[in-house]
Amino acid sequence: MQSKALTLTAFGLDNITLTSSELAAPGPDEVVVDLHAASLNYRDLMVTLGTYNPKLEMPRILGSDAAGIVTAVGNDVTRFKPGDHVASLFFQDWLDGEFSAATGKSALGGPIDGTFATAKLFPEDGLIHAPDYLSHEEAATLPCAALTAWNALIEKGHLIAGQTVLILGTGGVSLFALQIAKLHGARVIVTSSSDEKLQRARALGADDTINYRTTPDWDTEVFNLTGKRGVDHVVEVGGAGTLPRSLKAVRPSGHVHLIGVLSDPGAGVDVRPILGKSIFLNGVYVGSSAMFTRMNAAFEHARLKPVIDRTFPLSEAKAAFKHLQSGSHFGKVVLSLKD
Ligand SMILES: NC(=O)c1ccc[n+]([C@@H]2O[C@H](COP(=O)([O-])OP(=O)(O)OC[C@H]3O[C@@H](n4cnc5c(N)ncnc54)[C@H](OP(=O)(O)O)[C@@H]3O)[C@@H](O)[C@H]2O)c1
């Protein structure tokens, strides 16, 4: 079977090329997947620009997640059969338990080849059944963005109904965090650079919204909105540039889930509020297969629909990257792998 793939040959958006190769027959524990859709994650942009891992080995096939249909399985494969609708796992060998150094080496589209391809061989453990009610495009948004938000708030954060969650921005991870928090009965405050996006966040269930451009002291606004108590959880996708305000916005003994690095590094982080307010800092790195299974069960029950901003054909991948880079999107940007 022939596979076309988006391959990075040197850092920079101009160095993504479409390559073609013949897939080997599946080994005993391998599964061949005809990939239909993948989603773009901010990480893929960082990988491409060289800011994720300046020592990335190339050529490297890009892509952190995908969904498709199984076309063939090796003799020892028991969980999948041809025709199954599947999604990839971000960490190909993180089945359950805690994150380990070895786990980090199995991340798609970084240390190993990724998913922006028309077909791919996966180890059986590197796949999961996709929820039946979702299209390929929708299922492809789950393995990285959705699972990260789920791991932060539910698996590690133990979100409780009635708690208040502060969500920064309206990108892929953030909108899944909004949907997951509402699913669990939380009050949600969303920040964004755009009033129009904030209106759309309200339509998705956000209870309160703050424009962080027109209200640069958004932490004070959060404080006021919570009766000067602070929020129980912050979904921190900004990183060093937003963390100082997130530390102010969280309540004593609250949780700050450290997920992203979207903001400028800022002037350095004063660690004293972390001690003085006894804050739980939660470093999150996507999630395991077991977490993905639990998330899918919750999503299926709620019929939760991922928010897709726009879908680009594989041949327009560069335009898709530029769209993500512009920050004008709301939710997920998707690549259709079937032009
Ligand atoms: N740790 C992990 O496992 C993990 C997993 C997935 C993603 N990430 C990281 O999480 C971050 C988000 O990823 P993503 O794929 O969801 O990105 P994305 O979809 O590209 O989200 C970008 C959005 O973030 C918002 N944003 C940008 N700068 C901001 C700032 N200074 N303050 C508040 N919001 C800001 C903007 O929303 P508005 O337009 O509404 O302002 C922007 O549109 C990235 O840094 C990514 O690397 C980490």
The ligand as a Gaussian input file, in Angstrom:
#p B3LYP/6-31G(d) Opt

LIG

0 1
 N        1.248000      19.712000      27.605000
 C        0.583000      19.068000      26.651000
 O        0.408000      17.861000      26.681000
 C        0.001000      19.854000      25.531000
 C       -0.957000      19.277000      24.672000
 C       -1.552000      20.079000      23.689000
 C       -1.159000      21.417000      23.586000
 N       -0.187000      21.905000      24.402000
 C        0.203000      23.314000      24.356000
 O       -0.918000      24.077000      24.740000
 C       -0.951000      25.282000      24.031000
 C       -2.262000      25.369000      23.268000
 O       -2.266000      24.399000      22.255000
 P       -3.429000      24.369000      21.183000
 O       -3.071000      23.307000      20.203000
 O       -4.738000      24.346000      21.860000
 O       -3.200000      25.803000      20.508000
 P       -4.100000      26.625000      19.545000
 O       -5.309000      25.878000      19.156000
 O       -3.213000      27.144000      18.465000
 O       -4.563000      27.851000      20.468000
 C       -4.164000      29.154000      20.219000
 C       -5.056000      30.114000      20.998000
 O       -4.533000      30.341000      22.301000
 C       -4.863000      31.640000      22.733000
 N       -3.695000      32.379000      23.206000
 C       -2.567000      32.666000      22.541000
 N       -1.761000      33.428000      23.307000
 C       -2.423000      33.623000      24.465000
 C       -2.146000      34.343000      25.646000
 N       -1.004000      35.038000      25.797000
 N       -3.048000      34.317000      26.643000
 C       -4.198000      33.637000      26.510000
 N       -4.530000      32.939000      25.412000
 C       -3.650000      32.946000      24.407000
 C       -5.489000      32.371000      21.557000
 O       -6.889000      32.382000      21.771000
 P       -7.751000      33.705000      21.527000
 O       -7.679000      33.934000      20.053000
 O       -9.105000      33.361000      22.020000
 O       -7.121000      34.824000      22.291000
 C       -5.097000      31.482000      20.376000
 O       -6.038000      31.561000      19.343000
 C        0.303000      25.268000      23.132000
 O        1.355000      25.916000      23.801000
 C        0.613000      23.798000      22.988000
 O        1.956000      23.569000      22.731000
 C        0.379000      21.151000      25.361000

